[in-house]
Amino acid sequence: MPELVRPSERYKDSFLDAVREAQAQRSGLGDTLIWDLNTITADFGQVLRGLTRYEPGNALPAGFVHSEYRWLVEGSDYLGRVSIRHSLTDSLREYGGHIGYEIRPSARRRGYGTLILRLALERARELGIGPVLITCDVDNFGSRGVIEANGGVLEGEFEVPQHQDKPIRRYWVTLPGSED
């Protein structure tokens, strides 16, 4: 059964495979798996430290919020990643939201997007975050479906000057037990 875990050396080979997949496919869906393979292979520990640098207990640079990365894994296989931001800045309220997620290309269209968002929303509820803002590009129909399947209610479509040349959609998810 897939689960969310902290990024770990245990999943290095599978993570590197996911980066190679993303680079080969260049899907145009905002992939964050486009990393320099030589750099991350040379010092994977640095990658892991970078992914945990905004967790609570760490000093934050100006304009940043506490957040956490979690990886969706099954056994030793890396399937995707999610970032959960514990609060919002004005910029994140406009574009980005509380949760961002991505599924590796070979695992897409198999229900993992819906699962990773459901698990991230459970974690957000544990953290006392709510309601939760999630955004996606207006033409990202897969993500729209994932968000809506997890209870996302569309606020609207918005032009965001610093984001490409297309509008985004903002969704809100009210979590059971979260404060509005």
C-alpha positions in Angstrom: 0.0 0.0 0.0 1.5 3.4 -0.9 2.3 5.7 1.9 3.7 9.2 2.5 7.2 9.3 4.0 9.9 11.8 4.6 12.4 12.0 1.8 15.1 9.4 2.4 18.3 7.9 0.9 16.3 4.6 0.8 14.5 5.8 -2.3 17.5 7.4 -4.1 17.6 5.0 -7.1 13.9 5.2 -7.7 13.9 9.0 -7.3 16.7 9.3 -9.8 14.7 7.1 -12.2 11.8 9.4 -11.8 13.9 12.4 -12.6 15.2 10.7 -15.7 11.6 9.9 -16.7 10.5 13.5 -16.3 13.5 14.8 -18.3 12.8 12.3 -21.1 9.1 13.2 -21.3 9.1 16.9 -20.5 5.3 16.8 -20.1 4.9 20.6 -19.7 2.7 20.2 -16.7 5.0 22.1 -14.3 7.3 19.2 -13.5 9.6 19.9 -10.6 11.5 16.7 -11.3 13.7 18.5 -13.7 16.9 18.4 -11.7 20.5 18.3 -12.7 21.3 14.5 -12.4 25.0 15.0 -12.0 24.5 17.3 -9.0 21.9 15.2 -7.2 23.8 12.0 -7.9 27.0 13.5 -6.5 25.5 14.6 -3.2 22.0 13.2 -2.6 22.4 14.1 1.1 22.4 17.7 0.0 19.1 17.2 -1.9 17.6 15.6 1.2 18.8 18.5 3.4 17.3 21.0 0.9 13.9 19.2 1.0 13.8 19.6 4.8 15.1 23.1 5.2 11.7 24.7 5.8 10.4 22.3 8.3 9.4 23.6 11.7 12.4 24.2 14.0 14.5 25.6 11.1 15.1 29.3 10.6 13.2 30.7 7.7 14.4 33.2 5.1 12.3 36.3 4.8 9.1 35.6 2.9 9.1 31.9 3.4 6.7 29.7 5.5 7.2 26.4 7.3 6.5 23.5 5.0 7.3 19.8 4.6 8.0 17.5 1.7 6.7 14.0 1.7 7.2 11.3 -0.9 4.6 8.8 -2.0 6.3 5.4 -2.0 5.3 1.8 -2.4 7.9 -0.5 -1.1 11.2 1.0 -2.4 9.5 2.7 -5.3 9.2 6.5 -5.4 5.8 7.4 -7.0 5.6 11.2 -6.4 6.0 14.1 -4.0 3.9 16.5 -2.1 4.7 19.8 -0.4 2.5 21.0 2.5 2.9 24.6 3.4 1.8 25.3 7.0 0.6 28.8 6.3 0.2 31.2 3.4 2.0 34.4 2.4 0.2 36.9 0.1 2.0 35.3 -2.8 1.1 31.8 -1.9 -2.5 32.9 -1.4 -2.5 34.2 -5.0 -0.6 31.2 -6.5 0.7 28.1 -5.0 -1.6 27.5 -2.0 -1.1 25.1 0.9 -0.4 21.9 -1.1 1.6 21.2 -4.3 2.0 17.7 -5.6 3.5 15.7 -8.6 3.4 12.1 -9.7 6.3 10.6 -11.7 5.4 10.2 -15.4 5.2 6.3 -15.3 2.8 6.4 -12.3 0.3 8.9 -13.7 -3.3 8.0 -14.6 -3.3 5.2 -12.0 -5.0 7.0 -9.1 -1.8 8.1 -7.3 -2.6 11.8 -7.7 -5.9 11.4 -5.9 -4.2 9.3 -3.2 -1.3 11.7 -2.6 -3.6 14.6 -2.3 -6.0 12.7 0.1 -3.0 11.8 2.3 -1.7 15.3 2.2 -5.1 16.7 3.2 -5.1 14.2 6.1 -1.7 15.6 7.2 -2.9 19.1 6.8 -5.8 18.3 9.1 -3.3 16.9 11.7 -1.4 20.1 11.4 -4.5 22.2 12.0 -4.5 23.7 8.6 -7.8 24.6 7.2 -9.5 25.4 4.9 -6.8 24.3 2.5 -6.0 26.2 -0.7 -4.8 24.3 -3.8 -4.1 25.8 -7.2 -3.5 24.4 -10.7 -3.2 25.6 -14.2 -6.5 26.1 -15.9 -5.5 23.6 -18.6 -4.3 20.9 -16.2 -7.4 18.7 -16.4 -5.8 15.8 -14.5 -5.0 18.0 -11.5 -8.4 19.6 -11.7 -10.0 16.1 -11.4 -7.7 15.1 -8.6 -8.6 18.3 -6.6 -12.3 18.0 -7.2 -12.2 14.3 -6.3 -10.8 15.4 -2.9 -13.5 17.9 -2.2 -12.0 20.9 -3.8 -14.5 23.7 -4.4 -13.6 26.1 -7.2 -13.1 29.7 -6.1 -12.5 30.8 -9.7 -10.0 31.3 -12.5 -7.4 34.0 -12.1 -4.7 35.7 -14.1 -1.4 35.7 -12.1 1.2 38.0 -13.6 4.2 36.1 -12.4 2.8 32.8 -13.7 3.3 31.9 -17.4 0.7 33.1 -19.9 -2.4 31.2 -18.7 -4.8 31.5 -15.8 -4.9 29.3 -12.7 -7.8 27.8 -10.8 -8.0 28.2 -7.1 -9.8 25.5 -5.1 -10.6 25.4 -1.3 -11.0 22.2 0.6 -12.7 22.3 4.0 -11.4 19.5 6.2 -13.5 17.8 8.9 -12.4 19.2 12.3 -10.5 22.2 10.7 -11.3 25.7 11.8 -12.7 28.0 9.1 
